[in-house]
Structures are given as C-alpha cells and as structure tokens.
C-alpha cells in the first residue's frame, strides 16, 4: 500500500457516503465502498475505517431534531440485520484482512445466520472495531474524540493532534490487529512503547519526536511487521465525530 491508495480509498468512501447513505443499508454500503477501492488498488486499504464510518454517516443522516449523534449511532447498530452481516462478510472475504482466524459460531467463511451486531459481539473480545459496534462506539466517543478536542484546543496542529491521540489510544488499548497476528503480549509491548514516548513528551518535545521516529522505524523494520492498524481506524472515527460536531454543527 502507498499514499495514493489511501487517497483513492478516501475519495471512494466520501463519494459513496454522499451518494448512497440515504438509500442503502449499512452492510451493502460497506460492501460497495470496499469493493470499489479494492477494484482500484488490489489491496485492503481501509476496511476498518469503512466499517466504522458508514454507521456514523448513517446515524448522522437519520438524526432526529434535538437528539445526539451517539444515541442515533446506537439506533443504527440496533437495527442491523442478517442481510447487513451477509454484505459485510462478503466484503471481508473479498479483501482477506490479516489475522482473521476461525470461529465455531458465525465464521466469516460461512454465510451468517445472525445479525451484524450479533456477529460483532462474538468478535468484540478480539477486535476493537467489533467492540465499537457492541459498545455504541465507546472508545471513539469517550476516548479518541475528547483527546482530539483537547489537543486542538491546546493549539496543536492537525498532524500533531492526530499523532498524540494515536499514542494515547495505543498506550491505553493494545492494538487488536497486532494481537491477532502475533499475540496479546506483543501488542502490550507496543502499547508500553507508546506510553514511554508520552512520558518523554510525545509530539511536544524533541526527545519525544525522536522517540516517535524510532518507534515507527522499529514497527516497520523488524522481522515482524507490527502495524497498529486497528488503532488508526479508531482515530479516524474519533476524527469524524470531531468534524461532525465542530464543523457540521452536530451534537455529539
């Protein structure tokens, strides 16, 4: 994957949300976005981001006057059907994300007979995106969004706010993509490194910036390619909540 792949993925997602958020159910919209990106890039660029942003967009579209975004998100998640699960399963099988294991119930290799939220409940102990579905986006609303809001209020740039929020999230919640691929102990060690960087000042100090650069090099350069990708997906959903509230006038 390269930078251009992420640009293509972002454009596909934005266009699909604008064109179809009012017409398609969550599952089919997820599938359409993932497929359009996969056909262009040939790789799994943003499945996790799509899974998180589509329900947020749907919730925003369906919000009733005087209601809050999170309560609308919960209504969207509670309305997810078996058909939604079938579309999402189809999208997952198409892009084959890393670390997908087998399950005795609702295995991704078989057609589902339970709703998408029920399937996410089964996966929620091992996947942070699934946990968002069953918790009403707990970490997006209660951890990531407040972090981004605080850092922006303190005057940090967008880039520094995102990196600092990412380090804080990673320090608190071990990345489940790493855990699925290499085990929870490895994921906890990565979280420990993030916490150590924050103790050095994170993006606010020279020592912190040097530690971030070394951290990035170590994650990429070892025998194990340690990608805290699920944490990045959660940062994206927190960013969307921030933008909806601060730029779109939506009550979170």
N, C-alpha and C positions, 0 to 999 in steps of 0.2 A: 504494500500500500504506500501511496505517496500523497503529497499535498493536494494534487489535482483530483485524486479520488475523493477526498473529503469535500472539495468544492462541488464536484458533481453530485455527491450524496446530499449535500445541504440544499442545492438547487432543486433536486428531485423531491426532497421532503417538503420544502417550502411550497413548491407548485402544487403538489398533491394535497396538502392541507388546505390551501386556498380554494382548490377546485372541487374537492370531494368531502370535506369534513362534515358537510350538512347532508350528504347523500348516502355515504357508505358507513356500515358498522365498523367498529374498531378493528376486528380481525381482518376483514377484506382490505381495509385501508392500509394496515400494516403490510399485508402481502403485496399490494400494488407498489408501495414505496420501495420495499426491499427488492422486489423483482426488477423494477426499473433501474435501480442503482446497480444491481448485480449484472444485468444485461450490458451495462455500460462499462463496468470496471472488472468484472470477473472475480471479485473478491468480496468478502463480508466486511463492508466498511462501517456500517452504523446500525446493525440490527438492534442493539441495546438502546440506542438513542431513539430509534423509531418506536420501539415498544413503550418507552416512557413518554415521548412527546405526543403520540397520537391520542391517548386518553386525555392528556392535558388540553389539547386543542379541542377535542370533542366536548370536554367539560366546560371550556370557555364558551363555546358556541351555544351550549344548552343552558347556560346560567340564567337563572330567573332573577328578576329585579330584586335587589336587597339581599341576595344570597352571596355567600363567599365561594371562592374558587374551590377550596378543599372539599366543601360539602358537595359541590357539583361533581368533583372527581369521584367521590365515594359513590354517588348515584350511578355514574358511568360504569364503575367497576362492578357494582352490584347487578347491573343489567347485562353483563357479559354472558354469552350463550355458548352452547356446544359448537354452534357454527363458527363463532369467533375463535374458539380453540382450534377448530379444523383449519381455518385460514392461517393462523399463527404457526401451527405445526408444519403446514406446507411451506411457509416462509423459512422456518428454521431448518427443515430438511434440505431446502434448496441451497442455503449458504453454508451449511455444516460448520457452525461456530465451534471453537476449540473447547475441550473439556466436557463435552456432553457425554454423560455416562448412561447407563441403563437403569430403568426403574421397573419395579414389579407392577406398579399401577400407573396408567396414563403415560406409558413410554412414548417418547417422541417418534419412534419408528412405526407406531401403530396409529390408526385413526382414533381420535379421542371419543369417549362416551360421557365426558363430564364437561362442565363449563370451563371457560378460560380462567376464571378466578379460582375455581377448584383445582385446576391443574397447577396454577401458580402457588397455591397453598402447599401442595405436595413438594414443590421445588424451593419453597421460601427459606428453608433451613440451609440451603447450599448456594443460593443465588440472590444477590441483593436486589436485582430488578424484580424478581418474583416477590420478594419481601415487600417492595413498594406496593405491589398490587393488593396484597392482603392487609397492609397496614394503612392504606389510604395515603400513600406517599409520605410516610413518616419522616424519612431522612431528607427527602427533598424539601419539605416544608419546615421541618423543625431543626435541621442541622445546616444543610447547604444554603438555603435561601437566607437565613439570618447571617451566616458567615459572609456571603457576598454583599449583603446590605451593609454590614458593619464596615467591611474593608472599603467599600465605595464611599461611605460617609467619612471615613478617615482620610480620604484623598488618594488612595492607591489607584493606579491606572487599571484599566480592564485586565491587561495581561497579568499584572502583579496580584490583583484581586483573585483571579481565577487560579493562579498557581498557589497562592496562600490558602485558599479554600480547599483546593485539592489536597495539599499537605495535611491540613487539619482533618479532613474527612478520612484520608488514608491512615492517619495516626490513630483515629478512633475506631474505625471499622476496617478490619482486614479485607483485602480485595478478594472477592469470591471467584473471579476468573483465575487468579493465581492459585487459590486454594484448590479449585477443581483440577487444575493441571498438575500441581506439584505438592499439594497437601497444605493443611492449615498452619503447620509450624513455619513453613517457608513464607506464607502470607503474613504471619505475625512478625517475622523478622523484617519484612519490608515495611510494615507499619511502624516497627521500632525505629527504623532508619528515618522515616518521615518525622516522627516525634523528636528525634535528636536534632534534625535540621531546624525545627521550630524553636528548640531551645537555644540554637545558635542565632536566632533572629529571623529565620526564614528569608523572605524577599527584602526585608528591611535593612539587612546588614551585609557587608562584604563577605564575612565568613559564612553567612547563611547562603548567599548566592553561589559561592564556591562549592559549598556542600551540595546544593541542588544540582549543579553541573556534574559533580562526581557521582551523585545518586543516579542521575539519568544515564551516564555512561556505564555504570555498573549494571543497571537493569537491562540495558541493551546488549552489553558486551560479554556477559558470562556464558557458560555452557548452557544454562537455562535462560531463555528469553522471557524475562519477567515483565509482563505487561499488565499493570493495574488498570485494565480497560473498563471494568465494571464501575470503578470509582469515577472514571472520566464520564461515563454515561450519567451517573448521578449528578455530577457537576452540571451537565447540560440541562437536566430537568430543573435543577435549582436556578439556573440562569433564566430558563423560560419563565418560571414563576416570578422572578425579579422583574423581567422585562414586561410581563403582563401587568404587574402591579404598578411599576414605576413609569412605564412608557404607555401602557394601554389603559390605565385607569381602572384596572380590575381589582376588586377587593379580595385579597388572599385569605 
